[in-house]
C-alpha cells in the first residue's frame, strides 16, 4: 500500500467507507447547528404532503433523510456486486455518494425526490437484470412498477420511463409483450389510487399527479449560487468519469459496458432536465447522484496514473470547499 498512489490508497482502503460515514455525520450535525431554520422547498405533490405530515415529525426530517441516503448507499454496493459495474467488489461508489450528499446541506432535508430515488434505484436493478432475457416481461413489469410507485410521490419520475424503454431496447429485452407488461406495471399503483379516490369521494387525489406531471414551468436559468456550484462540480466529475468509461470501454465486459453507457445517457438527461426546470433540482439531485457516484467510482477505482491522482486530490479538496461555500451561501 505504501507504494501506491494516494488515490489508490484511499479508494481501496478498508477504512475509507467508515471514514466517509463519520465525515457525513459531522457534516449533518454541523449543518443542523448552523442552519437550524432551513425548510423544505414547498411543492404541490398531494401524496407526498400526506405522507410527510403523517409519517415524519418535524424534528425527524434530517434524521429520516440521513437514514434514507444510507439505504441508497447500501443498495449501490449491492448493485455493483450483482452486475460488476466496477469489475471488483468495491464500496468506492457508496463512499463517493455519501460524501456528495454530505456537502449539499440543502438536501439534508427530506424531499419527495429522495423517496423516489429508492424506487428509481430498484427500477435500475430490474432493468439491468433484464439484459438479454428472452422472457423479460415480468422483469420489466417490476422495473416500471417501481417507477409507478415513485411517481405517486414525485410525478416527474414518469418522464424517465422512455429512457428506461430505450435502455431495455439496448439490452435486447424490449419486445411487444414486455413493452405492454411495463405499461401495466407502471399503471398498477394508479389503479389502486383510482379505487381509493372513487371509494372515498376524493378523485382529485387521482388527478393531481397527472396535473403536476404536465405542469412545466417557463424555461429560465434561475439557479441559486449553491446550486450552480454543486451542479458545476457534479458536471465536471460526470464529464471526466463518462469520458473514461467511453475511452477505456474495451477493458469492460460487453454487459458492463452496456450498463455504464446507459448510466451515462441517463445522467445526461437528468442534467438537461435540471437545466430546463431549476425548481426541481433538490428532487432531481437525489437521482443524479446515483449515476454520478457509480461512474466516478468506476473512474477512481480502475484508473491509476499521475493525472488521475492529481484529479482525485483536486476533486477531494473541492468537496470540502464546496461544503463550506454551500453552508456560507445558505446562512
C-alpha positions as a Markdown table, in Angstrom:
| # | Residue | x | y | z |
|---|---|---|---|---|
| 1 | Unk | 0.0 | 0.0 | 0.0 |
| 2 | Unk | 3.0 | 2.3 | 0.7 |
| 3 | Unk | 4.0 | 2.2 | -3.0 |
| 4 | Unk | 0.5 | 3.0 | -4.3 |
| 5 | Unk | -0.7 | 6.5 | -5.2 |
| 6 | Unk | -2.8 | 8.5 | -2.8 |
| 7 | Unk | -5.9 | 7.9 | -5.0 |
| 8 | Unk | -5.4 | 4.1 | -4.8 |
| 9 | Unk | -4.8 | 4.1 | -1.1 |
| 10 | Unk | -8.0 | 6.0 | -0.5 |
| 11 | Unk | -10.3 | 4.1 | -2.9 |
| 12 | Unk | -9.0 | 0.7 | -1.9 |
| 13 | Unk | -8.6 | 1.3 | 1.8 |
| 14 | Unk | -10.7 | -0.7 | 4.2 |
| 15 | Unk | -11.4 | 2.3 | 6.4 |
| 16 | Unk | -12.4 | 4.7 | 3.6 |
| 17 | Unk | -16.1 | 4.0 | 3.9 |
| 18 | Unk | -16.3 | 4.2 | 7.7 |
| 19 | Unk | -14.3 | 7.5 | 7.5 |
| 20 | Unk | -16.8 | 8.8 | 4.9 |
| 21 | Unk | -19.7 | 7.9 | 7.2 |
| 22 | Unk | -18.1 | 9.8 | 10.1 |
| 23 | Unk | -17.5 | 12.8 | 7.9 |
| 24 | Unk | -21.1 | 12.6 | 6.7 |
| 25 | Unk | -22.4 | 12.6 | 10.3 |
| 26 | Unk | -20.2 | 15.5 | 11.1 |
| 27 | Unk | -21.5 | 17.5 | 8.1 |
| 28 | Unk | -25.1 | 16.6 | 9.1 |
| 29 | Unk | -24.6 | 17.8 | 12.6 |
| 30 | Unk | -22.7 | 20.9 | 11.6 |
| 31 | Unk | -25.4 | 21.9 | 9.0 |
| 32 | Unk | -28.1 | 21.3 | 11.7 |
| 33 | Unk | -26.3 | 23.6 | 14.1 |
| 34 | Unk | -25.5 | 26.4 | 11.5 |
| 35 | Unk | -28.8 | 26.1 | 9.5 |
| 36 | Unk | -31.4 | 25.2 | 12.1 |
| 37 | Unk | -34.2 | 27.1 | 10.3 |
| 38 | Unk | -33.7 | 25.6 | 6.9 |
| 39 | Unk | -37.0 | 24.5 | 5.4 |
| 40 | Unk | -38.0 | 22.0 | 2.7 |
| 41 | Unk | -38.9 | 23.6 | -0.5 |
| 42 | Unk | -42.7 | 23.7 | -0.9 |
| 43 | Unk | -44.3 | 21.7 | -3.7 |
| 44 | Unk | -47.8 | 20.7 | -4.8 |
| 45 | Unk | -47.4 | 16.9 | -4.6 |
| 46 | Unk | -50.5 | 15.9 | -2.6 |
| 47 | Unk | -49.5 | 12.3 | -1.8 |
| 48 | Unk | -46.1 | 13.5 | -0.6 |
| 49 | Unk | -47.7 | 16.1 | 1.6 |
| 50 | Unk | -49.9 | 13.5 | 3.2 |
| 51 | Unk | -47.0 | 11.1 | 3.8 |
| 52 | Unk | -44.8 | 13.8 | 5.1 |
| 53 | Unk | -47.4 | 15.2 | 7.5 |
| 54 | Unk | -48.5 | 11.9 | 9.0 |
| 55 | Unk | -45.3 | 9.9 | 9.0 |
| 56 | Unk | -42.4 | 12.3 | 9.6 |
| 57 | Unk | -42.3 | 14.6 | 12.6 |
| 58 | Unk | -40.6 | 18.0 | 12.1 |
| 59 | Unk | -37.7 | 17.0 | 14.4 |
| 60 | Unk | -37.1 | 13.8 | 12.4 |
| 61 | Unk | -36.7 | 15.4 | 9.0 |
| 62 | Unk | -32.9 | 15.4 | 8.9 |
| 63 | Unk | -32.6 | 12.0 | 10.6 |
| 64 | Unk | -35.1 | 10.5 | 8.1 |
| 65 | Unk | -33.1 | 11.9 | 5.2 |
| 66 | Unk | -29.8 | 10.5 | 6.6 |
| 67 | Unk | -31.3 | 7.0 | 7.0 |
| 68 | Unk | -32.8 | 7.1 | 3.5 |
| 69 | Unk | -29.5 | 8.1 | 1.9 |
| 70 | Unk | -27.7 | 5.4 | 3.9 |
| 71 | Unk | -30.1 | 2.8 | 2.5 |
| 72 | Unk | -29.4 | 4.1 | -1.0 |
| 73 | Unk | -25.7 | 3.9 | -0.3 |
| 74 | Unk | -26.0 | 0.2 | 0.7 |
| 75 | Unk | -28.1 | -0.6 | -2.4 |
| 76 | Unk | -25.3 | 0.9 | -4.5 |
| 77 | Unk | -22.9 | -1.7 | -3.1 |
| 78 | Unk | -25.4 | -4.5 | -3.8 |
| 79 | Unk | -25.9 | -3.1 | -7.4 |
| 80 | Unk | -22.2 | -3.3 | -8.1 |
| 81 | Unk | -21.9 | -6.8 | -6.6 |
| 82 | Unk | -24.8 | -8.0 | -8.7 |
| 83 | Unk | -23.7 | -6.6 | -12.0 |
| 84 | Unk | -20.0 | -6.0 | -11.7 |
| 85 | Unk | -20.1 | -2.4 | -12.8 |
| 86 | Unk | -16.6 | -1.7 | -11.4 |
| 87 | Unk | -15.1 | -5.1 | -12.1 |
| 88 | Unk | -14.5 | -5.7 | -8.4 |
| 89 | Unk | -16.4 | -5.9 | -5.2 |
| 90 | Unk | -16.0 | -2.2 | -4.3 |
| 91 | Unk | -17.6 | 0.3 | -2.0 |
| 92 | Unk | -16.0 | 3.4 | -3.5 |
| 93 | Unk | -19.2 | 4.3 | -5.3 |
| 94 | Unk | -21.0 | 4.4 | -1.9 |
| 95 | Unk | -18.2 | 6.4 | -0.4 |
| 96 | Unk | -18.5 | 9.0 | -3.2 |
| 97 | Unk | -22.3 | 9.1 | -2.9 |
| 98 | Unk | -22.2 | 9.7 | 0.9 |
| 99 | Unk | -19.6 | 12.5 | 0.5 |
| 100 | Unk | -21.5 | 14.2 | -2.3 |
| 101 | Unk | -24.7 | 14.1 | -0.3 |
| 102 | Unk | -22.9 | 15.4 | 2.8 |
| 103 | Unk | -21.6 | 18.6 | 1.1 |
| 104 | Unk | -25.0 | 19.7 | 0.0 |
| 105 | Unk | -26.8 | 20.9 | 3.2 |
| 106 | Unk | -29.8 | 22.0 | 1.2 |
| 107 | Unk | -30.8 | 18.4 | 0.6 |
| 108 | Unk | -30.2 | 17.2 | 4.1 |
| 109 | Unk | -33.9 | 17.8 | 4.5 |
| 110 | Unk | -36.2 | 15.1 | 3.2 |
| 111 | Unk | -37.7 | 15.7 | -0.3 |
| 112 | Unk | -40.1 | 13.8 | -2.4 |
| 113 | Unk | -37.3 | 13.0 | -4.8 |
| 114 | Unk | -35.4 | 11.2 | -2.0 |
| 115 | Unk | -38.1 | 8.6 | -1.6 |
| 116 | Unk | -38.4 | 8.4 | -5.4 |
| 117 | Unk | -34.7 | 7.8 | -5.6 |
| 118 | Unk | -35.1 | 4.4 | -3.8 |
| 119 | Unk | -37.7 | 3.2 | -6.2 |
| 120 | Unk | -35.6 | 4.6 | -9.1 |
| 121 | Unk | -32.6 | 2.6 | -7.9 |
| 122 | Unk | -34.7 | -0.6 | -7.6 |
| 123 | Unk | -36.0 | 0.0 | -11.1 |
| 124 | Unk | -32.4 | 0.2 | -12.3 |
| 125 | Unk | -31.7 | -3.1 | -10.7 |
| 126 | Unk | -34.6 | -4.8 | -12.5 |
| 127 | Unk | -33.7 | -3.1 | -15.8 |
| 128 | Unk | -30.1 | -4.3 | -15.6 |
| 129 | Unk | -31.4 | -7.8 | -14.7 |
| 130 | Unk | -33.4 | -7.9 | -17.9 |
| 131 | Unk | -30.2 | -7.8 | -20.0 |
| 132 | Unk | -30.7 | -10.2 | -23.0 |
| 133 | Unk | -33.5 | -12.1 | -21.2 |
| 134 | Unk | -35.8 | -13.7 | -23.7 |
| 135 | Unk | -38.7 | -13.8 | -21.1 |
| 136 | Unk | -38.3 | -10.2 | -19.8 |
| 137 | Unk | -41.9 | -9.3 | -19.3 |
| 138 | Unk | -42.0 | -10.0 | -15.6 |
| 139 | Unk | -38.7 | -8.2 | -15.0 |
| 140 | Unk | -39.7 | -5.1 | -16.9 |
| 141 | Unk | -43.1 | -5.2 | -15.2 |
| 142 | Unk | -41.3 | -5.0 | -11.8 |
| 143 | Unk | -39.0 | -2.2 | -13.1 |
| 144 | Unk | -41.9 | 0.0 | -14.2 |
| 145 | Unk | -43.9 | -0.9 | -11.2 |
| 146 | Unk | -41.2 | 0.8 | -9.1 |
| 147 | Unk | -41.3 | 3.8 | -11.4 |
| 148 | Unk | -45.1 | 4.0 | -11.0 |
| 149 | Unk | -44.8 | 3.8 | -7.2 |
| 150 | Unk | -42.1 | 6.5 | -7.1 |
| 151 | Unk | -44.2 | 8.7 | -9.4 |
| 152 | Unk | -47.1 | 8.8 | -7.0 |
| 153 | Unk | -44.9 | 10.8 | -4.7 |
| 154 | Unk | -42.7 | 12.5 | -7.3 |
| 155 | Unk | -44.8 | 12.6 | -10.5 |
| 156 | Unk | -41.9 | 13.7 | -12.8 |
| 157 | Unk | -40.3 | 10.3 | -12.3 |
| 158 | Unk | -42.7 | 9.1 | -15.1 |
| 159 | Unk | -40.8 | 11.2 | -17.6 |
| 160 | Unk | -37.8 | 8.8 | -17.3 |
| 161 | Unk | -39.9 | 5.9 | -18.5 |
| 162 | Unk | -39.0 | 6.5 | -22.2 |
| 163 | Unk | -35.3 | 6.4 | -21.2 |
| 164 | Unk | -35.8 | 3.1 | -19.5 |
| 165 | Unk | -37.5 | 1.7 | -22.6 |
| 166 | Unk | -34.5 | 2.9 | -24.7 |
| 167 | Unk | -32.3 | 1.1 | -22.2 |
| 168 | Unk | -34.4 | -2.1 | -22.4 |
| 169 | Unk | -34.1 | -1.9 | -26.1 |
| 170 | Unk | -30.3 | -1.6 | -26.0 |
| 171 | Unk | -30.2 | -4.6 | -23.5 |
| 172 | Unk | -32.2 | -6.6 | -26.1 |
| 173 | Unk | -35.0 | -7.2 | -23.6 |
| 174 | Unk | -37.7 | -5.0 | -25.1 |
| 175 | Unk | -40.4 | -6.6 | -27.3 |
| 176 | Unk | -44.1 | -6.0 | -27.7 |
| 177 | Unk | -45.0 | -8.3 | -24.9 |
| 178 | Unk | -42.5 | -6.8 | -22.4 |
| 179 | Unk | -43.5 | -3.3 | -23.6 |
| 180 | Unk | -47.1 | -3.8 | -22.6 |
| 181 | Unk | -46.1 | -5.5 | -19.4 |
| 182 | Unk | -44.1 | -2.4 | -18.5 |
| 183 | Unk | -47.1 | -0.2 | -19.2 |
| 184 | Unk | -49.3 | -2.4 | -16.9 |
| 185 | Unk | -46.6 | -2.3 | -14.2 |
| 186 | Unk | -46.4 | 1.5 | -14.3 |
| 187 | Unk | -50.2 | 1.8 | -14.1 |
| 188 | Unk | -50.8 | -0.7 | -11.2 |
| 189 | Unk | -50.2 | 2.0 | -8.5 |
| 190 | Unk | -52.6 | 4.3 | -10.2 |
| 191 | Unk | -55.4 | 1.7 | -10.3 |
| 192 | Unk | -55.1 | 1.5 | -6.5 |
| 193 | Unk | -55.1 | 5.3 | -6.3 |
| 194 | Unk | -58.2 | 5.4 | -8.6 |
| 195 | Unk | -60.0 | 2.9 | -6.3 |
| 196 | Unk | -59.2 | 5.0 | -3.2 |
| 197 | Unk | -60.3 | 8.2 | -4.8 |
| 198 | Unk | -63.6 | 6.7 | -6.0 |
| 199 | Unk | -64.5 | 4.9 | -2.8 |
| 200 | Unk | -63.7 | 7.9 | -0.6 |
| 201 | Unk | -65.0 | 10.6 | -3.0 |
| 202 | Unk | -61.6 | 12.2 | -3.4 |
| 203 | Unk | -61.0 | 11.9 | -7.1 |
| 204 | Unk | -58.8 | 15.0 | -7.1 |
| 205 | Unk | -56.1 | 12.8 | -5.4 |
| 206 | Unk | -56.1 | 10.6 | -8.5 |
| 207 | Unk | -55.9 | 13.6 | -10.9 |
| 208 | Unk | -53.2 | 15.6 | -9.1 |
| 209 | Unk | -50.2 | 13.5 | -10.1 |
| 210 | Unk | -51.1 | 13.9 | -13.8 |
| 211 | Unk | -51.8 | 17.6 | -13.4 |
| 212 | Unk | -48.4 | 18.1 | -11.7 |
| 213 | Unk | -46.7 | 16.0 | -14.4 |
| 214 | Unk | -47.8 | 18.4 | -17.2 |
| 215 | Unk | -47.1 | 21.5 | -15.1 |
| 216 | Unk | -44.0 | 22.6 | -17.0 |
| 217 | Unk | -42.7 | 25.9 | -15.7 |
| 218 | Unk | -41.2 | 28.5 | -18.1 |
| 219 | Unk | -37.6 | 27.8 | -19.0 |
| 220 | Unk | -35.3 | 30.2 | -17.3 |
| 221 | Unk | -31.8 | 30.0 | -15.9 |
| 222 | Unk | -32.7 | 30.6 | -12.3 |
| 223 | Unk | -30.3 | 28.9 | -10.0 |
| 224 | Unk | -29.1 | 29.7 | -6.5 |
| 225 | Unk | -25.3 | 30.2 | -6.2 |
| 226 | Unk | -25.0 | 27.0 | -4.2 |
| 227 | Unk | -26.9 | 25.1 | -6.9 |
| 228 | Unk | -24.6 | 26.4 | -9.6 |
| 229 | Unk | -21.5 | 25.4 | -7.6 |
| 230 | Unk | -22.9 | 22.0 | -6.8 |
| 231 | Unk | -24.1 | 21.2 | -10.3 |
| 232 | Unk | -20.8 | 22.6 | -11.8 |
| 233 | Unk | -18.8 | 20.2 | -9.6 |
| 234 | Unk | -21.0 | 17.3 | -10.4 |
| 235 | Unk | -20.8 | 18.1 | -14.2 |
| 236 | Unk | -17.0 | 18.1 | -14.1 |
| 237 | Unk | -17.0 | 14.8 | -12.3 |
| 238 | Unk | -19.5 | 13.4 | -14.7 |
| 239 | Unk | -17.6 | 14.5 | -17.8 |
| 240 | Unk | -14.3 | 13.0 | -16.6 |
| 241 | Unk | -16.0 | 9.8 | -15.5 |
| 242 | Unk | -18.1 | 9.4 | -18.7 |
| 243 | Unk | -15.0 | 10.2 | -20.8 |
| 244 | Unk | -13.0 | 7.4 | -19.1 |
| 245 | Unk | -15.8 | 4.9 | -19.5 |
| 246 | Unk | -16.1 | 5.6 | -23.2 |
| 247 | Unk | -12.3 | 5.7 | -23.9 |
| 248 | Unk | -11.5 | 2.6 | -21.8 |
| 249 | Unk | -14.7 | 0.7 | -22.6 |
| 250 | Unk | -12.7 | -2.1 | -24.3 |
| 251 | Unk | -11.5 | -3.1 | -20.8 |
| 252 | Unk | -15.0 | -3.8 | -19.6 |
| 253 | Unk | -17.2 | -6.8 | -20.4 |
| 254 | Unk | -19.9 | -6.1 | -23.0 |
| 255 | Unk | -22.6 | -6.4 | -20.4 |
| 256 | Unk | -20.9 | -3.9 | -18.0 |
| 257 | Unk | -20.2 | -1.6 | -20.9 |
| 258 | Unk | -23.9 | -1.5 | -21.8 |
| 259 | Unk | -24.8 | -0.7 | -18.2 |
| 260 | Unk | -22.3 | 2.1 | -18.0 |
| 261 | Unk | -23.4 | 3.6 | -21.3 |
| 262 | Unk | -27.0 | 3.6 | -20.2 |
| 263 | Unk | -26.0 | 5.4 | -16.9 |
| 264 | Unk | -24.1 | 8.0 | -19.0 |
| 265 | Unk | -27.1 | 8.7 | -21.1 |
| 266 | Unk | -29.5 | 8.7 | -18.1 |
| 267 | Unk | -27.3 | 11.2 | -16.2 |
| 268 | Unk | -27.1 | 13.4 | -19.3 |
| 269 | Unk | -30.9 | 13.5 | -19.5 |
| 270 | Unk | -31.1 | 14.4 | -15.8 |
| 271 | Unk | -28.6 | 17.3 | -16.3 |
| 272 | Unk | -30.8 | 18.5 | -19.2 |
| 273 | Unk | -33.9 | 18.3 | -17.1 |
| 274 | Unk | -32.4 | 20.2 | -14.2 |
| 275 | Unk | -31.3 | 22.9 | -16.7 |
| 276 | Unk | -34.9 | 23.2 | -18.0 |
| 277 | Unk | -36.6 | 23.0 | -14.6 |
| 278 | Unk | -34.3 | 24.5 | -11.9 |
| 279 | Unk | -37.1 | 24.4 | -9.3 |
| 280 | Unk | -36.9 | 20.6 | -9.3 |
| 281 | Unk | -33.2 | 20.5 | -8.7 |
| 282 | Unk | -33.5 | 19.4 | -5.0 |
| 283 | Unk | -35.6 | 16.5 | -6.1 |
| 284 | Unk | -33.5 | 15.5 | -9.1 |
| 285 | Unk | -30.2 | 15.7 | -7.3 |
| 286 | Unk | -31.0 | 12.5 | -5.5 |
| 287 | Unk | -31.5 | 10.7 | -8.8 |
| 288 | Unk | -28.4 | 12.4 | -10.4 |
| 289 | Unk | -26.0 | 11.5 | -7.6 |
| 290 | Unk | -26.8 | 7.8 | -8.0 |
| 291 | Unk | -25.4 | 7.6 | -11.6 |
| 292 | Unk | -22.6 | 10.1 | -10.9 |
| 293 | Unk | -21.3 | 8.1 | -7.9 |
| 294 | Unk | -21.2 | 4.9 | -9.9 |
| 295 | Unk | -19.4 | 6.5 | -12.8 |
| 296 | Unk | -16.9 | 8.3 | -10.6 |
| 297 | Unk | -16.3 | 5.1 | -8.6 |
| 298 | Unk | -15.5 | 3.3 | -11.9 |
| 299 | Unk | -13.1 | 6.1 | -12.7 |
| 300 | Unk | -11.2 | 6.3 | -9.4 |
| 301 | Unk | -11.2 | 2.5 | -8.7 |
| 302 | Unk | -9.9 | 1.3 | -12.1 |
| 303 | Unk | -7.5 | 4.0 | -13.4 |
| 304 | Unk | -4.1 | 4.7 | -11.9 |
| 305 | Unk | -2.0 | 7.4 | -13.3 |
| 306 | Unk | -0.4 | 10.7 | -12.3 |
| 307 | Unk | -3.1 | 12.7 | -13.9 |
| 308 | Unk | -5.9 | 10.7 | -12.2 |
| 309 | Unk | -4.2 | 11.0 | -8.9 |
| 310 | Unk | -4.0 | 14.8 | -9.3 |
| 311 | Unk | -7.6 | 15.0 | -10.4 |
| 312 | Unk | -8.6 | 12.9 | -7.4 |
| 313 | Unk | -6.8 | 15.2 | -5.0 |
| 314 | Unk | -8.3 | 18.3 | -6.7 |
| 315 | Unk | -11.9 | 16.8 | -6.5 |
| 316 | Unk | -11.4 | 15.7 | -2.9 |
| 317 | Unk | -10.2 | 19.2 | -1.9 |
| 318 | Unk | -13.1 | 20.7 | -3.9 |
| 319 | Unk | -15.6 | 18.7 | -1.8 |
| 320 | Unk | -14.6 | 20.4 | 1.4 |
| 321 | Unk | -14.5 | 23.8 | -0.3 |
| 322 | Unk | -17.9 | 23.1 | -1.8 |
| 323 | Unk | -19.4 | 22.3 | 1.7 |
| 324 | Unk | -18.0 | 25.5 | 3.1 |
| 325 | Unk | -19.3 | 27.5 | 0.2 |
| 326 | Unk | -22.8 | 25.9 | 0.4 |
| 327 | Unk | -23.1 | 26.5 | 4.1 |
| 328 | Unk | -21.9 | 30.1 | 3.7 |
| 329 | Unk | -24.5 | 30.8 | 1.0 |
| 330 | Unk | -27.3 | 29.3 | 3.0 |
| 331 | Unk | -26.6 | 31.2 | 6.2 |
